[in-house]
Amino acid sequence: MKKVMKKLAVVVAAMVMVLAFTACGGEDMSSSPYLGKWVAVTAEYSGIEMSVEDVFGSEFSISLEDDGTCTVVLDGDEESGKWTETDNGFNVEEEFDFVADGDTATLDYDGVTLNFERQ
């Protein structure tokens, strides 16, 4: 039962992210070191790590564009939104703070940590 609840928590967190993407960009982010496609590779909850494909069944990615817009793809669904740089990474829709280090980034949301790699 715990395994099912943990998987559900990850899915709920990701779906909240997807549903939050509704705004437009417009900023010049062409010099940002965070541009590109970030693909979630693992999800962690209460010390248990799972592959994102095991959790979602398909790719979960965020593409950051140079005009401040982003595209999120989760389980074949695509949503658009906006993003900004922060002191230690980037923020999506003024709600989701990613901590980036080179070509890796993490998102902690409601006790779930999603680990991303830039492609």
DSSP file with accessible surface (Angstrom, degrees, kcal/mol):
  #  RESIDUE AA STRUCTURE BP1 BP2  ACC     N-H-->O    O-->H-N    N-H-->O    O-->H-N    TCO  KAPPA ALPHA  PHI   PSI    X-CA   Y-CA   Z-CA
    1    1 A M     >        0   0  175      0, 0.0     4,-2.2     0, 0.0     5,-0.2   0.000 360.0 360.0 360.0 -38.9    0.0    0.0    0.0
    2    2 A K  H  >  +     0   0  161      1,-0.2     4,-2.4     2,-0.2     5,-0.2   0.887 360.0  53.6 -62.0 -38.7    2.9    2.4    0.8
    3    3 A K  H  > S+     0   0  163      1,-0.2     4,-2.2     2,-0.2    -1,-0.2   0.916 109.2  48.3 -63.2 -41.1    4.4    1.9   -2.7
    4    4 A V  H  > S+     0   0   94      1,-0.2     4,-2.5     2,-0.2    -1,-0.2   0.922 111.6  49.8 -65.1 -41.6    1.0    2.8   -4.3
    5    5 A M  H  X S+     0   0   99     -4,-2.2     4,-2.2     1,-0.2    -2,-0.2   0.899 110.5  50.1 -66.3 -37.5    0.7    5.9   -2.1
    6    6 A K  H  X S+     0   0   30     -4,-2.4     4,-1.8     2,-0.2    -1,-0.2   0.922 111.2  48.0 -67.5 -41.5    4.2    7.1   -2.9
    7    7 A K  H  X S+     0   0   92     -4,-2.2     4,-2.3     1,-0.2    -2,-0.2   0.922 110.8  52.1 -64.4 -41.4    3.6    6.6   -6.7
    8    8 A L  H  X S+     0   0   92     -4,-2.5     4,-2.9     1,-0.2     5,-0.2   0.906 105.9  54.5 -62.1 -39.8    0.4    8.5   -6.4
    9    9 A A  H  X S+     0   0   28     -4,-2.2     4,-2.3     1,-0.2    -1,-0.2   0.912 109.1  47.9 -62.0 -40.6    2.1   11.4   -4.6
   10   10 A V  H  X S+     0   0    0     -4,-1.8     4,-2.3     2,-0.2    -1,-0.2   0.934 112.6  48.1 -65.4 -45.3    4.6   11.7   -7.5
   11   11 A V  H  X S+     0   0   45     -4,-2.3     4,-2.6     1,-0.2     5,-0.2   0.936 111.8  49.8 -62.3 -43.5    1.9   11.6  -10.1
   12   12 A V  H  X S+     0   0   76     -4,-2.9     4,-2.4     1,-0.2    -1,-0.2   0.934 110.1  50.5 -62.4 -44.5   -0.2   14.2   -8.2
   13   13 A A  H  X S+     0   0    6     -4,-2.3     4,-1.7    -5,-0.2    -1,-0.2   0.924 112.7  46.5 -59.9 -43.6    2.8   16.6   -7.9
   14   14 A A  H  X S+     0   0    0     -4,-2.3     4,-2.3     1,-0.2    -1,-0.2   0.906 110.9  51.4 -67.5 -39.7    3.6   16.3  -11.6
   15   15 A M  H  X S+     0   0   70     -4,-2.6     4,-2.6     1,-0.2    -1,-0.2   0.890 105.9  55.2 -66.7 -35.7    0.0   16.9  -12.6
   16   16 A V  H  X S+     0   0   51     -4,-2.4     4,-1.2    -5,-0.2    -1,-0.2   0.925 108.7  49.9 -60.7 -41.2   -0.2   20.0  -10.5
   17   17 A M  H  X S+     0   0    1     -4,-1.7     4,-0.6    -5,-0.2     3,-0.5   0.941 110.7  48.4 -61.3 -47.2    2.8   21.3  -12.4
   18   18 A V  H >< S+     0   0    4     -4,-2.3     3,-1.0     1,-0.2    -2,-0.2   0.926 111.0  49.8 -62.5 -42.2    1.3   20.5  -15.8
   19   19 A L  H 3< S+     0   0  122     -4,-2.6    -1,-0.2     1,-0.2    -2,-0.2   0.752 102.9  62.9 -70.3 -20.6   -2.0   22.2  -14.9
   20   20 A A  H 3< S+     0   0   24     -4,-1.2     2,-1.1    -3,-0.5     3,-0.3   0.664  76.9  97.9 -79.7 -14.4   -0.3   25.3  -13.6
   21   21 A F    <<  +     0   0    1     -3,-1.0    59,-0.4    -4,-0.6    60,-0.1  -0.597  40.7 116.8 -83.0 101.3    1.3   26.2  -17.0
   22   22 A T        +     0   0  113     -2,-1.1    -1,-0.2    57,-0.1    59,-0.2   0.522  44.9  90.1-137.6 -14.2   -1.0   28.8  -18.6
   23   23 A A        -     0   0   34     -3,-0.3     2,-0.3    59,-0.1    70,-0.0  -0.331  65.3-119.1 -91.6 170.9    0.8   32.1  -19.0
   24   24 A C        -     0   0  110      1,-0.2    58,-0.1    45,-0.1    -1,-0.1  -0.704  17.6-145.8-103.9 160.2    2.9   33.6  -21.8
   25   25 A G        +     0   0   31     -2,-0.3    43,-0.2    56,-0.2    -1,-0.2   0.367  25.4 162.8 -94.3-130.3    6.6   34.7  -21.8
   26   26 A G        +     0   0   66     41,-3.5    42,-0.2     1,-0.4     2,-0.1   0.279  37.6 120.1 128.6 -10.7    8.1   37.5  -23.7
   27   27 A E        -     0   0  104     40,-0.9     2,-0.9     1,-0.1    -1,-0.4  -0.481  68.5-112.9 -82.4 158.1   11.4   38.1  -21.9
   28   28 A D        +     0   0  125      1,-0.1    39,-0.2    -2,-0.1     3,-0.2  -0.785  47.3 156.4 -91.6 105.1   14.8   37.9  -23.6
   29   29 A M    >   +     0   0   15     37,-4.0     3,-2.1    -2,-0.9    38,-0.2   0.081  27.7 124.4-112.8  21.9   16.4   34.9  -22.0
   30   30 A S  T 3  S+     0   0   65     36,-0.4    -1,-0.1     1,-0.3    36,-0.1   0.712  74.0  49.0 -62.8 -20.3   18.8   34.2  -24.9
   31   31 A S  T 3  S+     0   0  110     -3,-0.2    -1,-0.3    35,-0.1    -2,-0.1   0.383  82.6 123.7 -99.6   6.8   21.9   34.3  -22.6
   32   32 A S    X   -     0   0    9     -3,-2.1     3,-0.9     1,-0.1    -3,-0.1  -0.419  58.0-145.8 -70.3 137.2   20.6   32.0  -19.9
   33   33 A P  T 3  S+     0   0   76      0, 0.0    -1,-0.1     0, 0.0    -3,-0.0   0.530  94.7  65.8 -76.4  -2.2   22.6   28.9  -19.1
   34   34 A Y  T 3   +     0   0   36     55,-0.1    30,-0.2    66,-0.0    -2,-0.0   0.441  69.5 124.4-101.4  -0.6   19.4   27.0  -18.5
   35   35 A L    <   +     0   0   46     -3,-0.9     2,-0.2    -6,-0.2    30,-0.2  -0.226  47.8  53.0 -58.6 148.7   18.0   27.0  -22.0
   36   36 A G  E    S-A   64   0A  29     28,-2.1    28,-3.0     2,-0.1     2,-0.5  -0.701  92.1 -40.6 123.9-173.1   17.1   23.6  -23.5
   37   37 A K  E     -A   63   0A  78     82,-0.5    82,-3.0    26,-0.3     2,-0.5  -0.813  44.7-164.0 -98.5 125.6   15.2   20.5  -22.8
   38   38 A W  E     -AB  62 118A   1     24,-3.4    24,-2.7    -2,-0.5     2,-0.5  -0.942   7.0-162.4-110.4 124.2   15.2   19.1  -19.3
   39   39 A V  E     -AB  61 117A  17     78,-3.1    78,-2.5    -2,-0.5     2,-0.3  -0.925  18.4-126.8-113.3 127.7   14.1   15.5  -18.9
   40   40 A A  E     + B   0 116A   6     20,-2.9    20,-0.4    -2,-0.5    76,-0.3  -0.545  31.6 171.0 -70.1 131.1   13.0   14.0  -15.6
   41   41 A V  E     +     0   0A  47     74,-3.4    11,-1.6     1,-0.4     2,-0.3   0.706  59.0  16.9-113.7 -34.3   15.0   10.8  -14.9
   42   42 A T  E     -CB  51 115A  27     73,-1.3    73,-2.8     9,-0.3     2,-0.4  -0.973  55.0-154.9-140.1 157.1   14.2    9.8  -11.3
   43   43 A A  E     -CB  50 114A   0      7,-2.7     7,-2.7    -2,-0.3     2,-0.4  -0.992  12.7-162.6-128.7 138.1   11.6   10.6   -8.6
   44   44 A E  E     +CB  49 113A  64     69,-2.8    69,-2.6    -2,-0.4     2,-0.3  -0.971  13.5 168.3-125.1 138.0   12.3   10.2   -4.9
   45   45 A Y  E >  S-CB  48 112A  67      3,-2.2     3,-2.0    -2,-0.4    67,-0.1  -0.948  72.9 -13.5-148.8 124.4    9.8   10.0   -2.1
   46   46 A S  T 3  S-     0   0   85     65,-0.6     3,-0.1    -2,-0.3    66,-0.1   0.871 129.4 -51.2  51.8  41.3   10.5    9.0    1.5
   47   47 A G  T 3  S+     0   0   80      1,-0.2     2,-0.5     0, 0.0    -1,-0.3   0.480 112.7 118.6  81.0   0.8   13.9    7.7    0.6
   48   48 A I  E <   -C   45   0A  71     -3,-2.0    -3,-2.2     2,-0.0     2,-0.4  -0.888  48.1-157.9-104.0 128.0   12.6    5.5   -2.3
   49   49 A E  E     +C   44   0A 117     -2,-0.5     2,-0.3    -5,-0.2    -5,-0.2  -0.882  14.0 174.7-108.2 135.4   13.9    6.2   -5.8
   50   50 A M  E     -C   43   0A  28     -7,-2.7    -7,-2.7    -2,-0.4     2,-0.1  -0.955  35.7-104.1-132.2 153.9   12.0    5.2   -9.0
   51   51 A S  E  >  -C   42   0A  43     -2,-0.3     4,-1.5    -9,-0.2    -9,-0.3  -0.492  29.2-125.5 -73.1 149.8   12.6    5.9  -12.6
   52   52 A V  H  >>S+     0   0    3    -11,-1.6     4,-3.3     1,-0.2     5,-0.5   0.880 111.0  57.7 -65.6 -35.6   10.3    8.5  -14.1
   53   53 A E  H  >5S+     0   0  135    -12,-0.3     4,-1.9     1,-0.2    -1,-0.2   0.880 104.8  51.7 -62.6 -35.9    9.2    6.0  -16.8
   54   54 A D  H  45S+     0   0  115      2,-0.2    -1,-0.2    -3,-0.2    -2,-0.2   0.867 116.5  40.7 -66.2 -34.5    8.1    3.6  -14.1
   55   55 A V  H  <5S+     0   0    8     -4,-1.5    -2,-0.2     1,-0.1    -1,-0.2   0.936 132.5  19.5 -78.8 -48.9    6.0    6.3  -12.4
   56   56 A F  H  <5S-     0   0   22     -4,-3.3    -3,-0.2     2,-0.2    -2,-0.2   0.615  91.1-128.9-101.3 -18.5    4.5    8.1  -15.4
   57   57 A G  S  <<S+     0   0   62     -4,-1.9     2,-0.3    -5,-0.5    -4,-0.2   0.378  83.1  30.6  85.7  -8.9    4.8    5.5  -18.2
   58   58 A S  S    S-     0   0   33     -6,-0.4    -2,-0.2     0, 0.0    -1,-0.1  -0.930 102.6 -44.4-161.2-173.5    6.5    7.9  -20.5
   59   59 A E        -     0   0   77     -2,-0.3    16,-1.2    15,-0.1     2,-0.4  -0.273  35.5-164.9 -67.9 144.5    8.7   11.0  -20.7
   60   60 A F  E     + D   0  74A   0    -20,-0.4   -20,-2.9    14,-0.2     2,-0.3  -0.984  28.0 159.2-125.9 113.3    8.3   14.0  -18.4
   61   61 A S  E     -AD  39  73A   1     12,-2.5    12,-2.6    -2,-0.4     2,-0.4  -0.955  32.8-154.1-138.9 158.5   10.2   17.0  -19.8
   62   62 A I  E     -AD  38  72A   0    -24,-2.7   -24,-3.4    -2,-0.3     2,-0.6  -0.997  11.3-159.2-131.8 124.9   10.4   20.8  -19.7
   63   63 A S  E     -AD  37  71A  24      8,-2.7     8,-1.8    -2,-0.4     2,-0.6  -0.934   7.6-154.3-107.6 120.2   11.8   22.8  -22.6
   64   64 A L  E     -AD  36  70A   3    -28,-3.0   -28,-2.1    -2,-0.6     6,-0.2  -0.842  12.9-158.1 -97.1 122.5   13.0   26.3  -21.7
   65   65 A E    >   -     0   0   87      4,-2.9     3,-1.6    -2,-0.6    18,-0.1  -0.620  27.0-115.0-100.6 160.0   13.0   28.7  -24.6
   66   66 A D  T 3  S+     0   0   86      1,-0.3   -37,-4.0    -2,-0.2   -36,-0.4   0.584 110.7  62.7 -73.3  -7.7   14.9   32.0  -25.0
   67   67 A D  T 3  S-     0   0   69    -39,-0.2   -41,-3.5   -38,-0.2   -40,-0.9   0.302 122.0 -99.5 -97.7  10.5   11.8   34.1  -25.0
   68   68 A G  S <  S+     0   0    1     -3,-1.6    15,-2.4     1,-0.3     2,-0.2   0.507  87.3 119.5  86.9   4.1   10.9   33.1  -21.4
   69   69 A T  E     - E   0  82A  33     13,-0.3    -4,-2.9   -42,-0.2    -1,-0.3  -0.630  41.8-166.4 -97.6 161.5    8.3   30.5  -22.4
   70   70 A C  E     -DE  64  81A   0     11,-1.9    11,-2.2    -2,-0.2     2,-0.4  -0.966  12.6-144.8-142.7 159.1    8.5   26.8  -21.6
   71   71 A T  E     -DE  63  80A  30     -8,-1.8    -8,-2.7    -2,-0.3     2,-0.5  -0.997  11.1-159.5-126.7 129.7    6.7   23.7  -22.7
   72   72 A V  E     -DE  62  79A   0      7,-3.0     7,-2.4    -2,-0.4     2,-0.5  -0.929   4.4-168.1-110.0 131.1    6.0   20.8  -20.4
   73   73 A V  E     +DE  61  78A  35    -12,-2.6   -12,-2.5    -2,-0.5     2,-0.4  -0.986  13.4 165.8-120.2 123.5    5.3   17.3  -21.8
   74   74 A L  E >  S-DE  60  77A   3      3,-2.5     3,-2.2    -2,-0.5   -14,-0.2  -0.962  71.2 -21.0-140.7 118.3    3.9   14.7  -19.5
   75   75 A D  T 3  S-     0   0  101    -16,-1.2     3,-0.1    -2,-0.4   -15,-0.1   0.862 127.5 -49.9  53.6  40.3    2.4   11.4  -20.7
   76   76 A G  T 3  S+     0   0   69    -17,-0.4     2,-0.4     1,-0.3    -1,-0.3   0.293 113.4 117.5  86.0 -12.4    1.8   12.8  -24.1
   77   77 A D  E <   -E   74   0A  93     -3,-2.2    -3,-2.5     2,-0.0     2,-0.4  -0.745  49.0-157.4 -90.2 139.2    0.1   15.9  -22.9
   78   78 A E  E     +E   73   0A 129     -2,-0.4     2,-0.3    -5,-0.2    -5,-0.2  -0.961  13.1 176.3-122.5 131.1    1.7   19.3  -23.7
   79   79 A E  E     -E   72   0A  71     -7,-2.4    -7,-3.0    -2,-0.4     2,-0.3  -0.953  17.4-140.9-130.0 151.3    1.3   22.6  -21.8
   80   80 A S  E     +E   71   0A  68    -59,-0.4     2,-0.2    -2,-0.3    -9,-0.2  -0.805  32.2 138.8-111.2 153.5    2.9   26.0  -22.2
   81   81 A G  E     -E   70   0A   1    -11,-2.2   -11,-1.9    -2,-0.3     2,-0.3  -0.822  42.4 -88.9-162.2-158.6    4.0   28.4  -19.5
   82   82 A K  E     -E   69   0A  61    -13,-0.3    11,-2.5    -2,-0.2     2,-0.3  -0.924  28.0-165.7-132.4 160.2    6.7   30.8  -18.6
   83   83 A W  E     -F   92   0A   2    -15,-2.4     2,-0.3    -2,-0.3     9,-0.2  -0.943   2.1-165.6-142.0 159.4    9.9   30.6  -16.7
   84   84 A T  E     -F   91   0A  42      7,-2.3     7,-3.0    -2,-0.3     2,-0.2  -0.956  28.1-104.0-140.5 160.3   12.5   32.9  -15.1
   85   85 A E  E     -F   90   0A  85     -2,-0.3     5,-0.3     5,-0.2     2,-0.2  -0.563  33.2-167.3 -81.1 151.4   16.1   32.5  -13.7
   86   86 A T  E >   -F   89   0A  39      3,-2.6     3,-0.6    -2,-0.2     5,-0.0  -0.719  41.2 -89.6-124.8-179.8   16.7   32.4  -10.0
   87   87 A D  T 3  S+     0   0  173     -2,-0.2     3,-0.0     1,-0.2    12,-0.0   0.817 125.2  19.9 -62.2 -31.0   19.9   32.7   -8.0
   88   88 A N  T 3  S-     0   0   89     10,-0.1    12,-2.2    13,-0.0     2,-0.3   0.131 135.7 -36.1-129.1  21.3   20.6   28.9   -8.1
   89   89 A G  E <  S-FG  86  99A   0     -3,-0.6    -3,-2.6    10,-0.3     2,-0.3  -0.899  82.4 -51.9 165.4-129.3   18.5   27.7  -11.1
   90   90 A F  E     -FG  85  98A   1      8,-1.5     8,-3.4    -2,-0.3     2,-0.4  -0.958  30.5-140.5-147.2 160.2   15.2   28.5  -12.6
   91   91 A N  E     -FG  84  97A  15     -7,-3.0    -7,-2.3    -2,-0.3     2,-0.5  -0.971  10.5-151.2-124.2 138.2   11.5   28.9  -11.7
   92   92 A V  E >> S-FG  83  96A   0      4,-2.3     4,-2.2    -2,-0.4     3,-1.8  -0.946  78.4 -14.4-113.7 125.5    8.5   27.8  -13.6
   93   93 A E  T 34 S-     0   0   28    -11,-2.5    -1,-0.2    -2,-0.5   -10,-0.1   0.767 111.2 -78.2  56.9  31.7    5.2   29.7  -13.3
   94   94 A E  T 34 S+     0   0  147      2,-0.2    -1,-0.3   -12,-0.2     3,-0.1   0.722 128.9  70.8  54.4  23.6    6.4   31.5  -10.2
   95   95 A E  T <4 S+     0   0   97     -3,-1.8     2,-0.7     1,-0.2    -2,-0.2   0.594  78.9  64.8-135.6 -31.9    5.7   28.3   -8.2
   96   96 A F  E  <  -G   92   0A   1     -4,-2.2    -4,-2.3   -79,-0.1     2,-0.6  -0.879  62.6-161.5-111.6 109.3    8.2   25.5   -9.1
   97   97 A D  E     -G   91   0A  95     -2,-0.7    11,-0.6    11,-0.3     2,-0.5  -0.807   4.1-165.1 -95.1 117.9   11.8   26.2   -8.1
   98   98 A F  E     -GH  90 107A   1     -8,-3.4    -8,-1.5    -2,-0.6     2,-0.6  -0.861  10.4-148.1-100.2 132.4   14.4   24.1   -9.8
   99   99 A V  E     -GH  89 106A  65      7,-2.4     7,-2.2    -2,-0.5     2,-0.4  -0.903  23.1-162.9 -99.5 119.7   18.0   24.0   -8.4
  100  100 A A  E     + H   0 105A  17    -12,-2.2     2,-0.3    -2,-0.6     5,-0.3  -0.831  22.5 177.4-111.0 145.5   20.4   23.5  -11.2
  101  101 A D  E >   - H   0 104A 133      3,-3.0     3,-1.3    -2,-0.4     2,-0.4  -0.833  68.1 -57.8-143.5  97.4   24.0   22.4  -11.3
  102  102 A G  T 3  S-     0   0   51     -2,-0.3    -1,-0.0     1,-0.2     0, 0.0  -0.493 123.2 -10.0  67.0-119.7   25.4   22.2  -14.8
  103  103 A D  T 3  S+     0   0   97     -2,-0.4    15,-2.6    -3,-0.1     2,-0.3   0.133 124.3  77.8-101.3  19.3   23.3   19.7  -16.7
  104  104 A T  E <   +HI 101 117A  69     -3,-1.3    -3,-3.0    13,-0.2     2,-0.3  -0.948  52.5 177.1-125.4 150.9   21.3   18.5  -13.8
  105  105 A A  E     -HI 100 116A   2     11,-2.1    11,-3.6    -2,-0.3     2,-0.4  -0.991  12.0-153.1-147.6 150.4   18.4   20.0  -11.9
  106  106 A T  E     -HI  99 115A  43     -7,-2.2    -7,-2.4    -2,-0.3     2,-0.4  -0.949   1.1-161.6-126.2 149.0   16.1   19.0   -9.0
  107  107 A L  E     -HI  98 114A   2      7,-2.3     7,-2.9    -2,-0.4     2,-0.6  -0.993   4.8-162.4-128.0 120.0   12.6   20.0   -8.1
  108  108 A D  E     + I   0 113A 106    -11,-0.6     2,-0.4    -2,-0.4   -11,-0.3  -0.930  20.6 164.7-101.9 123.2   11.3   19.4   -4.5
  109  109 A Y  E >   - I   0 112A  42      3,-3.1     3,-2.1    -2,-0.6   -96,-0.1  -0.950  65.2 -24.2-145.2 117.1    7.6   19.5   -4.4
  110  110 A D  T 3  S-     0   0  133     -2,-0.4     3,-0.1     1,-0.3   -97,-0.1   0.867 126.8 -47.0  50.6  43.4    5.4   18.3   -1.5
  111  111 A G  T 3  S+     0   0   58      1,-0.2   -65,-0.6   -66,-0.1     2,-0.5   0.448 117.3 112.2  83.0  -1.7    8.0   15.8   -0.3
  112  112 A V  E <   -BI  45 109A   3     -3,-2.1    -3,-3.1   -67,-0.1     2,-0.5  -0.901  51.7-157.5-106.3 131.4    8.7   14.5   -3.8
  113  113 A T  E     -BI  44 108A  31    -69,-2.6   -69,-2.8    -2,-0.5     2,-0.5  -0.949   4.6-165.1-110.4 122.4   12.1   15.2   -5.5
  114  114 A L  E     -BI  43 107A   4     -7,-2.9    -7,-2.3    -2,-0.5     2,-0.5  -0.928   8.4-151.2-105.5 130.6   12.2   15.0   -9.2
  115  115 A N  E     -BI  42 106A  29    -73,-2.8   -74,-3.4    -2,-0.5   -73,-1.3  -0.904  15.0-168.7-106.2 126.1   15.7   14.8  -10.8
  116  116 A F  E     -BI  40 105A   2    -11,-3.6   -11,-2.1    -2,-0.5     2,-0.4  -0.831  10.6-160.1-115.2 151.0   16.2   16.2  -14.3
  117  117 A E  E     -BI  39 104A  93    -78,-2.5   -78,-3.1    -2,-0.3     2,-0.4  -0.987  24.5-120.7-126.7 140.7   19.0   16.1  -16.8
  118  118 A R  E      B   38   0A  59    -15,-2.6   -80,-0.2    -2,-0.4   -15,-0.1  -0.624 360.0 360.0 -80.0 135.1   19.5   18.5  -19.7
  119  119 A Q              0   0  142    -82,-3.0   -82,-0.5    -2,-0.4    -1,-0.0  -0.680 360.0 360.0 -95.9 360.0   19.4   16.8  -23.1
